[in-house]
Amino acid sequence: MGFKPQKAEIPTSMRGLVDEAIHRGRELITSQACFGFQPIAMTPPDLIEVHDGFKIQSRKVFDWMNGSVGLYLSAITIGPALDEEVARLSSSGDMTRAFLLNAYGAEAAEALMEELNREIARTARLQGFILTKRYSPGYGDWLITAQKDLLGLLQAENIGIKLTENYLMIPEKSVSAIIGARPGGNEGEH
């Protein structure tokens, strides 16, 4: 919600509603994740060839992944129930509760992706890699249409993620990303 403990406290009048949103959100979330590793070929200035015709043509992604020999592909979702409850609350006019529950869901999805990143980092260390930060379709000059190939390679439908005609993920509180894997990792690096 934008409140930072060091700068501003949640108003007393809102604390009960925030606690309620957190409790309800925890009941509604069904966390699922998937990831996999793919070797890549990089051709300057902007082409990364991944697998079976999946190509990333983006100068920003190319620069971000520079030195990588592979990519960890990843996706998470917190499931559809929270989105459905937010829609129900909105349609009934309970906008405050809908807003708070939606904010909780966004934070939960980000926390789940961070946990998956930690798991990928553990795996990468064991495989001798150091990692880049993650990058998602739709950032910079990487087109959102890449969602189709990325999620297809991951078989993300097995964890309940589908795409709309406009390449947006359903459930809404889902995240997909790639992370570059560079040679040279050892215990303690990531």
N, C-alpha and C positions, 0 to 999 in steps of 0.2 A: 504494500500500500504506500510505500515511500517513507514510512516513519523510520528514522534511524535512532537507535537507543541513545546515542551520544548527543543528538541534536534535538529531538522532539519525541515525546512520549505519546502513546496512543491515548486519546482522551478517555477519561473514565467512563463517559457515556457510551463509548464504543467497545470497551473491553469485553463485555459480555457477548456481544455479537461476534467479535473476533474469535473468542474462545469457542463459541458455537460453530463457527465456520470451520475452524481447525478440527474440532471433534467430528463434525459431519463429513468433512473432506476425507478424514482418515477412514471412515466407514465406507466411503464410495470408491476409493482407489483400488484398482487391481493392477499393480505394477508388472510390466513385462518388458523384456529387452532382448535384443539379439545383436550379435556382431560377428565379423569374420575378417580374415586377412586376405588381401589380393596383391600379388606382385604387380608392378607397373613398369611401363616404358615411358620415359619423358622425352619429348621432342620439342626443342626450343622453336619459337618463343613461348608457346602457350598450349601445347597438346600433351595430355596425359592419357595413355591408353591403359585401361584397367582390365577388362575381361569381356570376351564374347561380344565385342562391338560397343561396350560401354566406354565412351571417351569423354573426357572433360576438356573442353576448349575454353580456357579462361586464363588470362594473363595473371590475375590476382591469385588464383588457386595454384598455378604453376610456380609463381614466386614463393608462395606460402609453403609449398611442399618441396621446394628446392633441396636436392640432396637425398630425397626419399627413394627407397627401392621398392616400397610397397605402401599400401593404405589399409588401415583398419576401417572398415565400413561399420556403421552402428546406427541403431534406431531404438527408441524407447516409446512407451505409451503408458499412461496411467489408466487407460480404459475409458469406456464411453459413459459410465454412470454419472460421473461428476458433471460432464457437459450437459447431460440430460437434465440433471437437477438444476443447473444454472438456467437452462432454457425454461424449465417449469416455473422457477421463481420469477424470472423476468416476465413471463406471460401472465403471471398472477399479480404483477405490479410490485413485487417485493424486491425492488432494485438494489437496496442496500445489501440484503443477504445474498442476492445474485452476484453483486460486485465482489463481496468479501470471499465467497466460495470460489469464484473465478480466479481471484488473486491467489488464493491458497493453491488451486490446481496448477497455476502457472509456476509457482514456486516449487511445488511437488515434482512437476515434470523436470524442471531444471536440476533439482536435487537428485533425481533418479539418473539423469544423464551424467551428472558429476560422479555418481557412484559407479556407473558403467565405465566412465573414463578411468577411474582408479583401477578397476578390474583389467581394463585394456593395458594400462601402464604396468601392472604386475606381469601380465602375459608378455608384453613387449620386452621387459627387462630379461626375462628368462630366455627369450629368443635372440637377445643381443642387440636390441634396437633402442634408440632414443626417439622420443615422439615430438611432433609439432603440436601446436594447439589445434583444436577441432575447427572445421569449416563446414558450413551447410549450404545446400542448394538455395539459391535466392539471395545469398550474400554477394556483395560486390558485383562482378560481371559474370558470375556463374548462374546460369539460367535456372529458374525454379523447375523447368521441365525435366531437369536431371533427376528429380525425385523418382520418376517412373523407373529408370534403370537402376538407381541406387537401391530402392526398396525391392525391386525385382530380384536383384542379386542376393539380397539379404533374406528373401522369402518372408518379408515383413507381414504378409497376410496371415502367416502362422501365429503372429502375436496380436492380430486384430487390426492392423493398420491398412487402410484403403486410401485411395486418392480420388479427389473430385475431378471433374473435367478440367478445372483450373490448376491441378496439381497440388492442391492443399490436402494435408493429411486429415483423415478422420480416424479415430477421435482427434479433436482439435488439440488436446494436450498431449501431443506426440512430437518427438524431435528426431531428426536424422542428421548424420554428420559423417565426415571422413576425418581421419587423423593420419598424418604422414609418419612413416617409420623409416628412420635413418639408421644406417649401421653404426655400431660403436657403443652401444649401451652396455653398462655393467651394473652390478648391484649398487643401489643407491642413486642411480641417475634416472631421471624421467623428465 
